[in-house]
Amino acid sequence: MSNLSIDPRVKLSVFFLLFTFSFFLSSISSALILIVLCLAISALDKVLKKVVRKLIIFIPMLVVALLLWTFFSSFSLFYVKNENMNILNGVFMSTRLFLFLTISMTFIFTTTPEEMIKGLDALHFPKSLVFLFGLSLREIDSVSRDFISIKESQASRGLELDKGSLVKRIRNHIPILIPLLVRSVESAEKLTLAMELKAFNLSNKRRSSNLKLSKTDFIILVIVTFVGLTAVFLLR
């Protein structure tokens, strides 16, 4: 959706609607319709292949979910006593789980962190919440890059992470986790010092959003809302 220049507020609203509709589904066909809708969104943004590759990784989990909901659904809080076809219940629950994964993967690959922050700010979310969310995304990316670099440097020095028992593998990660922890603390101290030097204050920060909804934005909202309501209320 980023290639289509869609308003960040629309992106957040679309995926919020999709997640909301997912909780009210009552048939396999309605879940499949929303899955196709998500894949169509990812195709429009030319990230369909990336989404599909990630979804393939979750196939074993979906198989386990299918088996659990088919043979052990009586232990679930959502169990219905008059349920005769447990296999249909297992297929439905695993399909809905696949829908949640599809929505999540589509959202991740079509919406950048900058767009998330910009959209939340334009929707007038609390400034402290938007700042905390943006800072968390920044730190996650920074920590992941630091972890990879430290891991590669330790591996080049002869550290073996994939050999030995489970306990030994866990111990072998200590030379990675300690430098990572130290680097994270140093990064946090630098960030705090920079904020103090610039006299950063959330109460003084102005919202500078000049976003405007286009016809394409309205069309996408209408289509998603119509398809979602149809899947929830008509396909039962």
N, C-alpha and C positions, 0 to 999 in steps of 0.2 A: 504493500500500500504506500510505501514511501516513494516509489517511482511514480505513483499517481498523484502525488502532492495532496494527500488527504489531510485534513485538519487533525491535529493530535487529539483534540477533544472528541472527534468523531471516532477515532481509533479506540480510545478508551471506552467510549459509550458502546461501541459495537461489541467489544469483547465482554463488557459487563453484561450486556443483554444476552449474549450467547451463554455465558456461565449461568445466568439466572434462568433462562429457558431450560437448560440442561437438568436442573433440579426438579422440574415439573413434568418431565417426559413420562409417558406411560406405555409406549410401544417401541418396538425395534425399528419400525419404519420411520418414526419421527426422529429417532436418534441418527439414523442413516442420512436423513435429509440435512440435518445440521452438520454432520461430518462432511458431506458433499459441499455445503456452503462454505465451510472453513477451508477446504482444499481449493475451492474456487477463488477465495480471497488470496490464498498463498500463490495460486497460479497467476493472478493478476499482478502480483508484486514480483513474479519471476523467482520465487523461492520454494516452489513446489517440491523440487528434488531434495532440497535440504530438509524440508519438513518430513518427507517420506522416509529419508534415510534415518532420521532420529526416531520416527515412529516404529521402524522395523526393529530397533533395539528393544522395544517394550513388548515384543511378541511373546517371549517366554512368560512374562508377568501376566499378560492377558490370558494365556493358556491356563496358568495356575488359578487366576480369578474365575475362569469358566468352570474349572473342576470344583473349586470350593463352593461357588454359588449353586452348582448343580447337585452336589452330593451332601453338602453341609449347610444348606440354606436354613435349616430348621434351628440352627444356633444363632441366627442373625436377628437383630432387633427389628428388621423389616420383613420378617417371615409372616406369611399369611397362612392360616390353618387350613383353609380350603384349597390350598394350592395343589393341583394335580400333576402339572407338567413342570417338574423341576428343571428340565433341560431348557425350556423356554425362559425360565427365570434366570438361569445361568447365562444364556446367550444375551438376554437383555442387559443384565448388570455388567457383563464384560464389554458389551457394545457401548454402554454409557461411560464406562471407564475409558474406553478408547476415545470417546468424544471429548472427555475432559483433557486427555493428553493431546488430542488434535488441536483443541482450542488453545492450550498452553503453548504448544510448539509454534502454531501460527502467529500467536501474539508476540512471542520472543523474536521470531525471524522477520516480522513485518514492522515492528516498532522499536526504534532505537531508544537507549536510555535518555538521550536528550529530548526526544519527543515525549517520553513519559513525563519528564519533569516539566516541560513546557505545557503539556496538556493539563496536568494537575494544577499548575499555577494559574492557567487560564480559567480553570473551573473554580477558582477561588478556594482551593483547599487551604487549610492553615499553613502559614509560612514555615513554621517550625517542622511540620510534617513533611512538606515538600523538600525542605533543606535536608532533613534527616534521611529521606528516601534517596535523594541525589548523592549524598555523602556515602551512603551504604553501597550504592551501585559502584561508585568510584573506588571504594576500598576493596570490594569483592574483585574487581578487575585487577587492582594493584597487587593484592595478595596472591591471586592465581598466577600472575606473571612472575612474582617473586618465588613462588613455590616451584614453578617449572625451572627457573634459572638455577636455584639452589640445588634442586634434584639433579639436574644435568651436570652441574659442577662436582657434586659429590660422587655421582656415578663415574665421572671421568677419573676420579681418584681411586676407584676400585671398590666403591660401596655397592654391595649386591642387595637389591631390594626384592627380588623375585625368587630367591632360593631359600631353602630351609623351612622349618615349621612356621606355623602362624605366629607363635610368640616371638620367634627370631625375626620374622619380617616386621613385626610391630616395633621391636627394639631397633632395627636398622633404620627406622624412620626418625629416630630421635635426633641424629645429626642434621636432619632436614628441618624438623619442627623447631628446634632451639634457635637456629639462625633466623628462621622465618618469624618467630615471636619477637626476637630482638629488632629485626628490621621493621616489623609492624609498629612496635612501640616508638621507634625513632621517627617513623613516618607520621604517627599521631602527634608527636611533640612538635615536629616541623609545621604541621597543619595548624596546631593550636597557636604557635608563635606567629605564623603568618596572619591568622585571623586577628590576633591581638594588635599586631603592628598596623593593620588596616582598619582598626576600630570597627570590626564587623559587628553589626547589631541587627537582629531580625526585625525589630520594631521599626528601624529606620529604612529597611529595604522596601523599595517601591515595586509594585507589579508593573511590568512593562510588556503587556500582551497586546499585540495588534492583529490578532488572528481574526479572520472573517470566514464565515461558512459560505461555500460555493454551492452551485446547483448539484454538482457531483456528490458533495457531502450529504445533502438532503436526500438524494436518490439512494445512496448507500444505506442511510439510516432507515428509510422507508422500506427498502427491500429486506434488510435484516429483520426489522420488526415484523413485517408481514409474514415472512417465511417462518420466523420463530413462533409467532402466535398461531399460525396454521398448524405447525408441527405439534404444538402443545395442546390445543383445544379441538382440532378437527381430526387428527390422526390418533385415535384412541383404540 
